[in-house]
Amino acid sequence: MIGFIRLVIMLFVALTVVYVSLSFYSRAVRKSKLRQKWHDGKQLVDRDTFVQRGLERYDSSIRRKLIWGVYVVPLVVIGVIIYLTNFT
């Protein structure tokens, strides 16, 4: 049982590192695209305001929420493997 708890803790730490890395990367890509969009389009507001508003919309978008799949997918797969191994 101790081995299983150790595995779960290590899995959680690894998934957290992947989640944080993916989250920072996704936000940086979005920020870069917003800066490019501001540069290519009409400059009705300053760049920082445009980027800040775009990132606020990004924070509430479905794409941002899909990153939580980093936690969900591996845990579901492990759960299914454990179930199939023990109960079928």
HTML snippet that shows the backbone in 3Dmol.js (N, CA, C, O; Angstrom):
<script src="https://3Dmol.org/build/3Dmol-min.js"></script>
<div id="view" style="width:600px;height:400px;position:relative"></div>
<script>
const pdb = `
ATOM      1  N   MET A   1       0.822  -1.197   0.000  1.00  0.00           N
ATOM      2  CA  MET A   1       0.000   0.000   0.000  1.00  0.00           C
ATOM      3  C   MET A   1       0.871   1.268   0.000  1.00  0.00           C
ATOM      4  O   MET A   1       0.538   2.263  -0.642  1.00  0.00           O
ATOM      5  N   ILE A   2       1.989   1.208   0.731  1.00  0.00           N
ATOM      6  CA  ILE A   2       2.888   2.354   0.774  1.00  0.00           C
ATOM      7  C   ILE A   2       3.463   2.631  -0.618  1.00  0.00           C
ATOM      8  O   ILE A   2       3.630   3.787  -1.007  1.00  0.00           O
ATOM      9  N   GLY A   3       3.761   1.577  -1.355  1.00  0.00           N
ATOM     10  CA  GLY A   3       4.268   1.738  -2.719  1.00  0.00           C
ATOM     11  C   GLY A   3       3.263   2.432  -3.616  1.00  0.00           C
ATOM     12  O   GLY A   3       3.635   3.267  -4.440  1.00  0.00           O
ATOM     13  N   PHE A   4       1.976   2.090  -3.460  1.00  0.00           N
ATOM     14  CA  PHE A   4       0.921   2.718  -4.254  1.00  0.00           C
ATOM     15  C   PHE A   4       0.795   4.199  -3.910  1.00  0.00           C
ATOM     16  O   PHE A   4       0.636   5.033  -4.802  1.00  0.00           O
ATOM     17  N   ILE A   5       0.866   4.526  -2.633  1.00  0.00           N
ATOM     18  CA  ILE A   5       0.765   5.929  -2.213  1.00  0.00           C
ATOM     19  C   ILE A   5       1.963   6.715  -2.748  1.00  0.00           C
ATOM     20  O   ILE A   5       1.811   7.850  -3.197  1.00  0.00           O
ATOM     21  N   ARG A   6       3.129   6.121  -2.701  1.00  0.00           N
ATOM     22  CA  ARG A   6       4.329   6.770  -3.238  1.00  0.00           C
ATOM     23  C   ARG A   6       4.172   6.997  -4.741  1.00  0.00           C
ATOM     24  O   ARG A   6       4.549   8.052  -5.252  1.00  0.00           O
ATOM     25  N   LEU A   7       3.619   6.015  -5.448  1.00  0.00           N
ATOM     26  CA  LEU A   7       3.386   6.153  -6.883  1.00  0.00           C
ATOM     27  C   LEU A   7       2.411   7.287  -7.179  1.00  0.00           C
ATOM     28  O   LEU A   7       2.627   8.068  -8.106  1.00  0.00           O
ATOM     29  N   VAL A   8       1.347   7.379  -6.403  1.00  0.00           N
ATOM     30  CA  VAL A   8       0.352   8.429  -6.616  1.00  0.00           C
ATOM     31  C   VAL A   8       0.963   9.808  -6.366  1.00  0.00           C
ATOM     32  O   VAL A   8       0.702  10.749  -7.114  1.00  0.00           O
ATOM     33  N   ILE A   9       1.765   9.924  -5.326  1.00  0.00           N
ATOM     34  CA  ILE A   9       2.394  11.208  -5.023  1.00  0.00           C
ATOM     35  C   ILE A   9       3.360  11.603  -6.135  1.00  0.00           C
ATOM     36  O   ILE A   9       3.368  12.756  -6.567  1.00  0.00           O
ATOM     37  N   MET A  10       4.168  10.666  -6.598  1.00  0.00           N
ATOM     38  CA  MET A  10       5.112  10.965  -7.677  1.00  0.00           C
ATOM     39  C   MET A  10       4.374  11.310  -8.976  1.00  0.00           C
ATOM     40  O   MET A  10       4.793  12.203  -9.713  1.00  0.00           O
ATOM     41  N   LEU A  11       3.286  10.606  -9.248  1.00  0.00           N
ATOM     42  CA  LEU A  11       2.472  10.900 -10.429  1.00  0.00           C
ATOM     43  C   LEU A  11       1.889  12.303 -10.331  1.00  0.00           C
ATOM     44  O   LEU A  11       1.900  13.050 -11.309  1.00  0.00           O
ATOM     45  N   PHE A  12       1.383  12.663  -9.161  1.00  0.00           N
ATOM     46  CA  PHE A  12       0.817  13.994  -8.963  1.00  0.00           C
ATOM     47  C   PHE A  12       1.878  15.073  -9.171  1.00  0.00           C
ATOM     48  O   PHE A  12       1.607  16.091  -9.808  1.00  0.00           O
ATOM     49  N   VAL A  13       3.074  14.860  -8.643  1.00  0.00           N
ATOM     50  CA  VAL A  13       4.158  15.832  -8.819  1.00  0.00           C
ATOM     51  C   VAL A  13       4.526  15.959 -10.301  1.00  0.00           C
ATOM     52  O   VAL A  13       4.688  17.068 -10.810  1.00  0.00           O
ATOM     53  N   ALA A  14       4.656  14.834 -10.983  1.00  0.00           N
ATOM     54  CA  ALA A  14       5.005  14.862 -12.406  1.00  0.00           C
ATOM     55  C   ALA A  14       3.909  15.547 -13.230  1.00  0.00           C
ATOM     56  O   ALA A  14       4.208  16.349 -14.115  1.00  0.00           O
ATOM     57  N   LEU A  15       2.660  15.236 -12.943  1.00  0.00           N
ATOM     58  CA  LEU A  15       1.555  15.858 -13.677  1.00  0.00           C
ATOM     59  C   LEU A  15       1.476  17.356 -13.391  1.00  0.00           C
ATOM     60  O   LEU A  15       1.115  18.140 -14.269  1.00  0.00           O
ATOM     61  N   THR A  16       1.811  17.751 -12.173  1.00  0.00           N
ATOM     62  CA  THR A  16       1.803  19.170 -11.844  1.00  0.00           C
ATOM     63  C   THR A  16       2.886  19.911 -12.619  1.00  0.00           C
ATOM     64  O   THR A  16       2.652  21.019 -13.101  1.00  0.00           O
ATOM     65  N   VAL A  17       4.059  19.316 -12.743  1.00  0.00           N
ATOM     66  CA  VAL A  17       5.134  19.933 -13.527  1.00  0.00           C
ATOM     67  C   VAL A  17       4.708  20.067 -14.989  1.00  0.00           C
ATOM     68  O   VAL A  17       4.935  21.107 -15.608  1.00  0.00           O
ATOM     69  N   VAL A  18       4.100  19.031 -15.536  1.00  0.00           N
ATOM     70  CA  VAL A  18       3.629  19.071 -16.924  1.00  0.00           C
ATOM     71  C   VAL A  18       2.532  20.120 -17.078  1.00  0.00           C
ATOM     72  O   VAL A  18       2.531  20.871 -18.053  1.00  0.00           O
ATOM     73  N   TYR A  19       1.599  20.181 -16.127  1.00  0.00           N
ATOM     74  CA  TYR A  19       0.504  21.144 -16.196  1.00  0.00           C
ATOM     75  C   TYR A  19       1.025  22.583 -16.172  1.00  0.00           C
ATOM     76  O   TYR A  19       0.620  23.411 -16.989  1.00  0.00           O
ATOM     77  N   VAL A  20       1.922  22.872 -15.231  1.00  0.00           N
ATOM     78  CA  VAL A  20       2.454  24.236 -15.118  1.00  0.00           C
ATOM     79  C   VAL A  20       3.232  24.608 -16.374  1.00  0.00           C
ATOM     80  O   VAL A  20       3.087  25.718 -16.887  1.00  0.00           O
ATOM     81  N   SER A  21       4.049  23.700 -16.870  1.00  0.00           N
ATOM     82  CA  SER A  21       4.818  23.975 -18.085  1.00  0.00           C
ATOM     83  C   SER A  21       3.911  24.227 -19.276  1.00  0.00           C
ATOM     84  O   SER A  21       4.110  25.182 -20.027  1.00  0.00           O
ATOM     85  N   LEU A  22       2.913  23.369 -19.447  1.00  0.00           N
ATOM     86  CA  LEU A  22       1.974  23.516 -20.556  1.00  0.00           C
ATOM     87  C   LEU A  22       1.154  24.798 -20.428  1.00  0.00           C
ATOM     88  O   LEU A  22       0.869  25.456 -21.428  1.00  0.00           O
ATOM     89  N   SER A  23       0.783  25.144 -19.223  1.00  0.00           N
ATOM     90  CA  SER A  23       0.016  26.361 -18.996  1.00  0.00           C
ATOM     91  C   SER A  23       0.829  27.604 -19.352  1.00  0.00           C
ATOM     92  O   SER A  23       0.327  28.502 -20.029  1.00  0.00           O
ATOM     93  N   PHE A  24       2.090  27.657 -18.896  1.00  0.00           N
ATOM     94  CA  PHE A  24       2.943  28.798 -19.229  1.00  0.00           C
ATOM     95  C   PHE A  24       3.205  28.870 -20.729  1.00  0.00           C
ATOM     96  O   PHE A  24       3.191  29.955 -21.309  1.00  0.00           O
ATOM     97  N   TYR A  25       3.442  27.729 -21.354  1.00  0.00           N
ATOM     98  CA  TYR A  25       3.703  27.705 -22.787  1.00  0.00           C
ATOM     99  C   TYR A  25       2.475  28.186 -23.568  1.00  0.00           C
ATOM    100  O   TYR A  25       2.599  28.997 -24.486  1.00  0.00           O
ATOM    101  N   SER A  26       1.309  27.690 -23.206  1.00  0.00           N
ATOM    102  CA  SER A  26       0.088  28.069 -23.908  1.00  0.00           C
ATOM    103  C   SER A  26      -0.185  29.563 -23.765  1.00  0.00           C
ATOM    104  O   SER A  26      -0.583  30.219 -24.728  1.00  0.00           O
ATOM    105  N   ARG A  27       0.029  30.099 -22.570  1.00  0.00           N
ATOM    106  CA  ARG A  27      -0.187  31.522 -22.346  1.00  0.00           C
ATOM    107  C   ARG A  27       0.817  32.357 -23.141  1.00  0.00           C
ATOM    108  O   ARG A  27       0.458  33.401 -23.686  1.00  0.00           O
ATOM    109  N   ALA A  28       2.058  31.911 -23.210  1.00  0.00           N
ATOM    110  CA  ALA A  28       3.075  32.647 -23.966  1.00  0.00           C
ATOM    111  C   ALA A  28       2.761  32.649 -25.463  1.00  0.00           C
ATOM    112  O   ALA A  28       2.943  33.663 -26.137  1.00  0.00           O
ATOM    113  N   VAL A  29       2.292  31.521 -25.977  1.00  0.00           N
ATOM    114  CA  VAL A  29       1.913  31.452 -27.393  1.00  0.00           C
ATOM    115  C   VAL A  29       0.739  32.383 -27.658  1.00  0.00           C
ATOM    116  O   VAL A  29       0.727  33.094 -28.663  1.00  0.00           O
ATOM    117  N   ARG A  30      -0.243  32.385 -26.771  1.00  0.00           N
ATOM    118  CA  ARG A  30      -1.408  33.257 -26.942  1.00  0.00           C
ATOM    119  C   ARG A  30      -0.989  34.722 -26.910  1.00  0.00           C
ATOM    120  O   ARG A  30      -1.474  35.530 -27.702  1.00  0.00           O
ATOM    121  N   LYS A  31      -0.092  35.059 -25.998  1.00  0.00           N
ATOM    122  CA  LYS A  31       0.388  36.433 -25.878  1.00  0.00           C
ATOM    123  C   LYS A  31       1.115  36.858 -27.153  1.00  0.00           C
ATOM    124  O   LYS A  31       0.947  37.981 -27.629  1.00  0.00           O
ATOM    125  N   SER A  32       1.917  35.957 -27.694  1.00  0.00           N
ATOM    126  CA  SER A  32       2.632  36.248 -28.932  1.00  0.00           C
ATOM    127  C   SER A  32       1.664  36.465 -30.092  1.00  0.00           C
ATOM    128  O   SER A  32       1.852  37.376 -30.898  1.00  0.00           O
ATOM    129  N   LYS A  33       0.643  35.640 -30.174  1.00  0.00           N
ATOM    130  CA  LYS A  33      -0.354  35.798 -31.242  1.00  0.00           C
ATOM    131  C   LYS A  33      -1.124  37.102 -31.090  1.00  0.00           C
ATOM    132  O   LYS A  33      -1.445  37.747 -32.088  1.00  0.00           O
ATOM    133  N   LEU A  34      -1.422  37.498 -29.865  1.00  0.00           N
ATOM    134  CA  LEU A  34      -2.124  38.767 -29.655  1.00  0.00           C
ATOM    135  C   LEU A  34      -1.255  39.950 -30.053  1.00  0.00           C
ATOM    136  O   LEU A  34      -1.748  40.910 -30.645  1.00  0.00           O
ATOM    137  N   ARG A  35       0.030  39.890 -29.736  1.00  0.00           N
ATOM    138  CA  ARG A  35       0.930  40.967 -30.142  1.00  0.00           C
ATOM    139  C   ARG A  35       1.020  41.065 -31.665  1.00  0.00           C
ATOM    140  O   ARG A  35       1.035  42.163 -32.221  1.00  0.00           O
ATOM    141  N   GLN A  36       1.081  39.921 -32.329  1.00  0.00           N
ATOM    142  CA  GLN A  36       1.137  39.904 -33.787  1.00  0.00           C
ATOM    143  C   GLN A  36      -0.169  40.427 -34.380  1.00  0.00           C
ATOM    144  O   GLN A  36      -0.157  41.164 -35.366  1.00  0.00           O
ATOM    145  N   LYS A  37      -1.284  40.047 -33.783  1.00  0.00           N
ATOM    146  CA  LYS A  37      -2.589  40.516 -34.262  1.00  0.00           C
ATOM    147  C   LYS A  37      -2.700  42.037 -34.102  1.00  0.00           C
ATOM    148  O   LYS A  37      -3.233  42.715 -34.980  1.00  0.00           O
ATOM    149  N   TRP A  38      -2.201  42.567 -32.993  1.00  0.00           N
ATOM    150  CA  TRP A  38      -2.218  44.015 -32.784  1.00  0.00           C
ATOM    151  C   TRP A  38      -1.337  44.712 -33.811  1.00  0.00           C
ATOM    152  O   TRP A  38      -1.705  45.755 -34.352  1.00  0.00           O
ATOM    153  N   HIS A  39      -0.182  44.136 -34.073  1.00  0.00           N
ATOM    154  CA  HIS A  39       0.759  44.732 -35.021  1.00  0.00           C
ATOM    155  C   HIS A  39       0.191  44.735 -36.447  1.00  0.00           C
ATOM    156  O   HIS A  39       0.398  45.692 -37.194  1.00  0.00           O
ATOM    157  N   ASP A  40      -0.524  43.668 -36.824  1.00  0.00           N
ATOM    158  CA  ASP A  40      -1.069  43.553 -38.178  1.00  0.00           C
ATOM    159  C   ASP A  40      -2.347  44.349 -38.377  1.00  0.00           C
ATOM    160  O   ASP A  40      -2.646  44.751 -39.502  1.00  0.00           O
ATOM    161  N   GLY A  41      -3.110  44.588 -37.315  1.00  0.00           N
ATOM    162  CA  GLY A  41      -4.407  45.240 -37.455  1.00  0.00           C
ATOM    163  C   GLY A  41      -4.347  46.723 -37.151  1.00  0.00           C
ATOM    164  O   GLY A  41      -3.284  47.345 -37.138  1.00  0.00           O
ATOM    165  N   LYS A  42      -5.534  47.267 -36.907  1.00  0.00           N
ATOM    166  CA  LYS A  42      -5.631  48.681 -36.545  1.00  0.00           C
ATOM    167  C   LYS A  42      -5.240  48.836 -35.073  1.00  0.00           C
ATOM    168  O   LYS A  42      -5.641  48.042 -34.222  1.00  0.00           O
ATOM    169  N   GLN A  43      -4.464  49.856 -34.799  1.00  0.00           N
ATOM    170  CA  GLN A  43      -4.022  50.106 -33.432  1.00  0.00           C
ATOM    171  C   GLN A  43      -4.964  51.117 -32.763  1.00  0.00           C
ATOM    172  O   GLN A  43      -4.632  52.295 -32.632  1.00  0.00           O
ATOM    173  N   LEU A  44      -6.145  50.639 -32.344  1.00  0.00           N
ATOM    174  CA  LEU A  44      -7.120  51.520 -31.705  1.00  0.00           C
ATOM    175  C   LEU A  44      -6.778  51.761 -30.241  1.00  0.00           C
ATOM    176  O   LEU A  44      -7.107  52.814 -29.695  1.00  0.00           O
ATOM    177  N   VAL A  45      -6.129  50.810 -29.606  1.00  0.00           N
ATOM    178  CA  VAL A  45      -5.669  50.961 -28.226  1.00  0.00           C
ATOM    179  C   VAL A  45      -4.194  50.590 -28.186  1.00  0.00           C
ATOM    180  O   VAL A  45      -3.665  50.019 -29.140  1.00  0.00           O
ATOM    181  N   ASP A  46      -3.533  50.918 -27.079  1.00  0.00           N
ATOM    182  CA  ASP A  46      -2.119  50.563 -26.999  1.00  0.00           C
ATOM    183  C   ASP A  46      -1.960  49.049 -26.880  1.00  0.00           C
ATOM    184  O   ASP A  46      -2.891  48.339 -26.500  1.00  0.00           O
ATOM    185  N   ARG A  47      -0.777  48.579 -27.207  1.00  0.00           N
ATOM    186  CA  ARG A  47      -0.521  47.140 -27.294  1.00  0.00           C
ATOM    187  C   ARG A  47      -0.739  46.432 -25.968  1.00  0.00           C
ATOM    188  O   ARG A  47      -1.331  45.353 -25.939  1.00  0.00           O
ATOM    189  N   ASP A  48      -0.278  47.013 -24.877  1.00  0.00           N
ATOM    190  CA  ASP A  48      -0.408  46.355 -23.579  1.00  0.00           C
ATOM    191  C   ASP A  48      -1.870  46.160 -23.186  1.00  0.00           C
ATOM    192  O   ASP A  48      -2.231  45.115 -22.645  1.00  0.00           O
ATOM    193  N   THR A  49      -2.700  47.143 -23.449  1.00  0.00           N
ATOM    194  CA  THR A  49      -4.126  47.024 -23.151  1.00  0.00           C
ATOM    195  C   THR A  49      -4.772  45.948 -24.022  1.00  0.00           C
ATOM    196  O   THR A  49      -5.570  45.146 -23.537  1.00  0.00           O
ATOM    197  N   PHE A  50      -4.430  45.933 -25.290  1.00  0.00           N
ATOM    198  CA  PHE A  50      -4.968  44.936 -26.212  1.00  0.00           C
ATOM    199  C   PHE A  50      -4.592  43.526 -25.776  1.00  0.00           C
ATOM    200  O   PHE A  50      -5.431  42.625 -25.759  1.00  0.00           O
ATOM    201  N   VAL A  51      -3.323  43.344 -25.424  1.00  0.00           N
ATOM    202  CA  VAL A  51      -2.849  42.027 -25.000  1.00  0.00           C
ATOM    203  C   VAL A  51      -3.503  41.635 -23.679  1.00  0.00           C
ATOM    204  O   VAL A  51      -3.911  40.486 -23.513  1.00  0.00           O
ATOM    205  N   GLN A  52      -3.609  42.569 -22.740  1.00  0.00           N
ATOM    206  CA  GLN A  52      -4.224  42.270 -21.440  1.00  0.00           C
ATOM    207  C   GLN A  52      -5.678  41.844 -21.608  1.00  0.00           C
ATOM    208  O   GLN A  52      -6.109  40.880 -20.974  1.00  0.00           O
ATOM    209  N   ARG A  53      -6.433  42.531 -22.438  1.00  0.00           N
ATOM    210  CA  ARG A  53      -7.834  42.153 -22.672  1.00  0.00           C
ATOM    211  C   ARG A  53      -7.926  40.780 -23.335  1.00  0.00           C
ATOM    212  O   ARG A  53      -8.795  39.976 -22.997  1.00  0.00           O
ATOM    213  N   GLY A  54      -7.029  40.523 -24.275  1.00  0.00           N
ATOM    214  CA  GLY A  54      -7.020  39.220 -24.940  1.00  0.00           C
ATOM    215  C   GLY A  54      -6.687  38.092 -23.975  1.00  0.00           C
ATOM    216  O   GLY A  54      -7.274  37.014 -24.058  1.00  0.00           O
ATOM    217  N   LEU A  55      -5.760  38.327 -23.069  1.00  0.00           N
ATOM    218  CA  LEU A  55      -5.411  37.299 -22.087  1.00  0.00           C
ATOM    219  C   LEU A  55      -6.525  37.085 -21.076  1.00  0.00           C
ATOM    220  O   LEU A  55      -6.704  35.970 -20.586  1.00  0.00           O
ATOM    221  N   GLU A  56      -7.270  38.121 -20.758  1.00  0.00           N
ATOM    222  CA  GLU A  56      -8.427  37.955 -19.866  1.00  0.00           C
ATOM    223  C   GLU A  56      -9.486  37.070 -20.527  1.00  0.00           C
ATOM    224  O   GLU A  56     -10.090  36.223 -19.870  1.00  0.00           O
ATOM    225  N   ARG A  57      -9.705  37.270 -21.819  1.00  0.00           N
ATOM    226  CA  ARG A  57     -10.635  36.395 -22.542  1.00  0.00           C
ATOM    227  C   ARG A  57     -10.092  34.983 -22.627  1.00  0.00           C
ATOM    228  O   ARG A  57     -10.854  34.020 -22.544  1.00  0.00           O
ATOM    229  N   TYR A  58      -8.795  34.850 -22.791  1.00  0.00           N
ATOM    230  CA  TYR A  58      -8.166  33.528 -22.862  1.00  0.00           C
ATOM    231  C   TYR A  58      -8.319  32.774 -21.541  1.00  0.00           C
ATOM    232  O   TYR A  58      -8.525  31.561 -21.536  1.00  0.00           O
ATOM    233  N   ASP A  59      -8.217  33.494 -20.424  1.00  0.00           N
ATOM    234  CA  ASP A  59      -8.326  32.845 -19.112  1.00  0.00           C
ATOM    235  C   ASP A  59      -9.691  32.194 -18.905  1.00  0.00           C
ATOM    236  O   ASP A  59      -9.797  31.221 -18.157  1.00  0.00           O
ATOM    237  N   SER A  60     -10.720  32.702 -19.542  1.00  0.00           N
ATOM    238  CA  SER A  60     -12.048  32.108 -19.384  1.00  0.00           C
ATOM    239  C   SER A  60     -12.436  31.231 -20.576  1.00  0.00           C
ATOM    240  O   SER A  60     -13.593  30.825 -20.684  1.00  0.00           O
ATOM    241  N   SER A  61     -11.506  30.938 -21.456  1.00  0.00           N
ATOM    242  CA  SER A  61     -11.819  30.164 -22.655  1.00  0.00           C
ATOM    243  C   SER A  61     -11.779  28.662 -22.381  1.00  0.00           C
ATOM    244  O   SER A  61     -11.245  28.219 -21.365  1.00  0.00           O
ATOM    245  N   ILE A  62     -12.343  27.898 -23.291  1.00  0.00           N
ATOM    246  CA  ILE A  62     -12.370  26.441 -23.178  1.00  0.00           C
ATOM    247  C   ILE A  62     -10.968  25.867 -23.365  1.00  0.00           C
ATOM    248  O   ILE A  62     -10.644  24.831 -22.785  1.00  0.00           O
ATOM    249  N   ARG A  63     -10.149  26.517 -24.155  1.00  0.00           N
ATOM    250  CA  ARG A  63      -8.778  26.036 -24.388  1.00  0.00           C
ATOM    251  C   ARG A  63      -7.994  26.010 -23.080  1.00  0.00           C
ATOM    252  O   ARG A  63      -7.232  25.078 -22.824  1.00  0.00           O
ATOM    253  N   ARG A  64      -8.180  27.009 -22.279  1.00  0.00           N
ATOM    254  CA  ARG A  64      -7.498  27.071 -20.980  1.00  0.00           C
ATOM    255  C   ARG A  64      -7.968  25.932 -20.070  1.00  0.00           C
ATOM    256  O   ARG A  64      -7.174  25.338 -19.340  1.00  0.00           O
ATOM    257  N   LYS A  65      -9.245  25.645 -20.126  1.00  0.00           N
ATOM    258  CA  LYS A  65      -9.802  24.580 -19.280  1.00  0.00           C
ATOM    259  C   LYS A  65      -9.396  23.184 -19.770  1.00  0.00           C
ATOM    260  O   LYS A  65      -9.339  22.245 -18.976  1.00  0.00           O
ATOM    261  N   LEU A  66      -9.120  23.044 -21.043  1.00  0.00           N
ATOM    262  CA  LEU A  66      -8.707  21.744 -21.578  1.00  0.00           C
ATOM    263  C   LEU A  66      -7.341  21.305 -21.064  1.00  0.00           C
ATOM    264  O   LEU A  66      -7.018  20.117 -21.093  1.00  0.00           O
ATOM    265  N   ILE A  67      -6.550  22.243 -20.599  1.00  0.00           N
ATOM    266  CA  ILE A  67      -5.240  21.889 -20.060  1.00  0.00           C
ATOM    267  C   ILE A  67      -5.396  21.025 -18.802  1.00  0.00           C
ATOM    268  O   ILE A  67      -4.487  20.271 -18.456  1.00  0.00           O
ATOM    269  N   TRP A  68      -6.533  21.128 -18.120  1.00  0.00           N
ATOM    270  CA  TRP A  68      -6.787  20.276 -16.951  1.00  0.00           C
ATOM    271  C   TRP A  68      -6.832  18.807 -17.337  1.00  0.00           C
ATOM    272  O   TRP A  68      -6.767  17.942 -16.464  1.00  0.00           O
ATOM    273  N   GLY A  69      -6.940  18.510 -18.606  1.00  0.00           N
ATOM    274  CA  GLY A  69      -6.901  17.134 -19.076  1.00  0.00           C
ATOM    275  C   GLY A  69      -5.580  16.449 -18.757  1.00  0.00           C
ATOM    276  O   GLY A  69      -5.495  15.221 -18.773  1.00  0.00           O
ATOM    277  N   VAL A  70      -4.554  17.234 -18.471  1.00  0.00           N
ATOM    278  CA  VAL A  70      -3.266  16.674 -18.067  1.00  0.00           C
ATOM    279  C   VAL A  70      -3.438  15.839 -16.798  1.00  0.00           C
ATOM    280  O   VAL A  70      -2.766  14.820 -16.632  1.00  0.00           O
ATOM    281  N   TYR A  71      -4.319  16.256 -15.916  1.00  0.00           N
ATOM    282  CA  TYR A  71      -4.590  15.491 -14.705  1.00  0.00           C
ATOM    283  C   TYR A  71      -5.609  14.383 -14.951  1.00  0.00           C
ATOM    284  O   TYR A  71      -5.448  13.267 -14.456  1.00  0.00           O
ATOM    285  N   VAL A  72      -6.638  14.682 -15.700  1.00  0.00           N
ATOM    286  CA  VAL A  72      -7.775  13.784 -15.835  1.00  0.00           C
ATOM    287  C   VAL A  72      -7.438  12.547 -16.661  1.00  0.00           C
ATOM    288  O   VAL A  72      -7.723  11.430 -16.230  1.00  0.00           O
ATOM    289  N   VAL A  73      -6.849  12.717 -17.818  1.00  0.00           N
ATOM    290  CA  VAL A  73      -6.620  11.602 -18.744  1.00  0.00           C
ATOM    291  C   VAL A  73      -5.729  10.507 -18.145  1.00  0.00           C
ATOM    292  O   VAL A  73      -6.112   9.337 -18.188  1.00  0.00           O
ATOM    293  N   PRO A  74      -4.561  10.836 -17.591  1.00  0.00           N
ATOM    294  CA  PRO A  74      -3.738   9.753 -17.038  1.00  0.00           C
ATOM    295  C   PRO A  74      -4.404   9.034 -15.860  1.00  0.00           C
ATOM    296  O   PRO A  74      -4.269   7.818 -15.721  1.00  0.00           O
ATOM    297  N   LEU A  75      -5.117   9.774 -15.018  1.00  0.00           N
ATOM    298  CA  LEU A  75      -5.783   9.136 -13.879  1.00  0.00           C
ATOM    299  C   LEU A  75      -6.904   8.201 -14.333  1.00  0.00           C
ATOM    300  O   LEU A  75      -7.093   7.132 -13.753  1.00  0.00           O
ATOM    301  N   VAL A  76      -7.638   8.596 -15.358  1.00  0.00           N
ATOM    302  CA  VAL A  76      -8.692   7.728 -15.887  1.00  0.00           C
ATOM    303  C   VAL A  76      -8.077   6.484 -16.523  1.00  0.00           C
ATOM    304  O   VAL A  76      -8.579   5.378 -16.324  1.00  0.00           O
ATOM    305  N   VAL A  77      -7.005   6.651 -17.279  1.00  0.00           N
ATOM    306  CA  VAL A  77      -6.350   5.504 -17.911  1.00  0.00           C
ATOM    307  C   VAL A  77      -5.820   4.530 -16.854  1.00  0.00           C
ATOM    308  O   VAL A  77      -5.989   3.318 -16.988  1.00  0.00           O
ATOM    309  N   ILE A  78      -5.186   5.050 -15.814  1.00  0.00           N
ATOM    310  CA  ILE A  78      -4.683   4.184 -14.754  1.00  0.00           C
ATOM    311  C   ILE A  78      -5.827   3.483 -14.042  1.00  0.00           C
ATOM    312  O   ILE A  78      -5.725   2.300 -13.716  1.00  0.00           O
ATOM    313  N   GLY A  79      -6.915   4.204 -13.798  1.00  0.00           N
ATOM    314  CA  GLY A  79      -8.085   3.603 -13.166  1.00  0.00           C
ATOM    315  C   GLY A  79      -8.679   2.483 -14.014  1.00  0.00           C
ATOM    316  O   GLY A  79      -9.056   1.440 -13.480  1.00  0.00           O
ATOM    317  N   VAL A  80      -8.764   2.682 -15.307  1.00  0.00           N
ATOM    318  CA  VAL A  80      -9.296   1.654 -16.202  1.00  0.00           C
ATOM    319  C   VAL A  80      -8.373   0.437 -16.237  1.00  0.00           C
ATOM    320  O   VAL A  80      -8.843  -0.700 -16.229  1.00  0.00           O
ATOM    321  N   ILE A  81      -7.070   0.671 -16.277  1.00  0.00           N
ATOM    322  CA  ILE A  81      -6.114  -0.441 -16.280  1.00  0.00           C
ATOM    323  C   ILE A  81      -6.226  -1.237 -14.984  1.00  0.00           C
ATOM    324  O   ILE A  81      -6.224  -2.468 -15.016  1.00  0.00           O
ATOM    325  N   ILE A  82      -6.321  -0.560 -13.859  1.00  0.00           N
ATOM    326  CA  ILE A  82      -6.460  -1.257 -12.575  1.00  0.00           C
ATOM    327  C   ILE A  82      -7.755  -2.052 -12.545  1.00  0.00           C
ATOM    328  O   ILE A  82      -7.771  -3.201 -12.103  1.00  0.00           O
ATOM    329  N   TYR A  83      -8.836  -1.450 -13.011  1.00  0.00           N
ATOM    330  CA  TYR A  83     -10.127  -2.146 -13.030  1.00  0.00           C
ATOM    331  C   TYR A  83     -10.066  -3.396 -13.916  1.00  0.00           C
ATOM    332  O   TYR A  83     -10.480  -4.480 -13.506  1.00  0.00           O
ATOM    333  N   LEU A  84      -9.550  -3.229 -15.121  1.00  0.00           N
ATOM    334  CA  LEU A  84      -9.484  -4.362 -16.053  1.00  0.00           C
ATOM    335  C   LEU A  84      -8.567  -5.462 -15.554  1.00  0.00           C
ATOM    336  O   LEU A  84      -8.831  -6.644 -15.773  1.00  0.00           O
ATOM    337  N   THR A  85      -7.500  -5.080 -14.890  1.00  0.00           N
ATOM    338  CA  THR A  85      -6.560  -6.069 -14.379  1.00  0.00           C
ATOM    339  C   THR A  85      -7.160  -6.869 -13.220  1.00  0.00           C
ATOM    340  O   THR A  85      -6.959  -8.081 -13.131  1.00  0.00           O
ATOM    341  N   ASN A  86      -7.879  -6.209 -12.354  1.00  0.00           N
ATOM    342  CA  ASN A  86      -8.372  -6.852 -11.136  1.00  0.00           C
ATOM    343  C   ASN A  86      -9.767  -7.457 -11.256  1.00  0.00           C
ATOM    344  O   ASN A  86     -10.056  -8.436 -10.568  1.00  0.00           O
ATOM    345  N   PHE A  87     -10.622  -6.927 -12.082  1.00  0.00           N
ATOM    346  CA  PHE A  87     -12.017  -7.331 -12.059  1.00  0.00           C
ATOM    347  C   PHE A  87     -12.526  -7.968 -13.339  1.00  0.00           C
ATOM    348  O   PHE A  87     -13.727  -8.208 -13.458  1.00  0.00           O
ATOM    349  N   THR A  88     -11.676  -8.246 -14.283  1.00  0.00           N
ATOM    350  CA  THR A  88     -12.166  -8.936 -15.478  1.00  0.00           C
ATOM    351  C   THR A  88     -11.381 -10.206 -15.714  1.00  0.00           C
ATOM    352  O   THR A  88     -11.648 -10.926 -16.676  1.00  0.00           O
TER     353      THR A  88
END
`;
const viewer = $3Dmol.createViewer("view");
viewer.addModel(pdb, "pdb");
viewer.setStyle({}, {cartoon: {color: "spectrum"}});
viewer.zoomTo();
viewer.render();
</script>
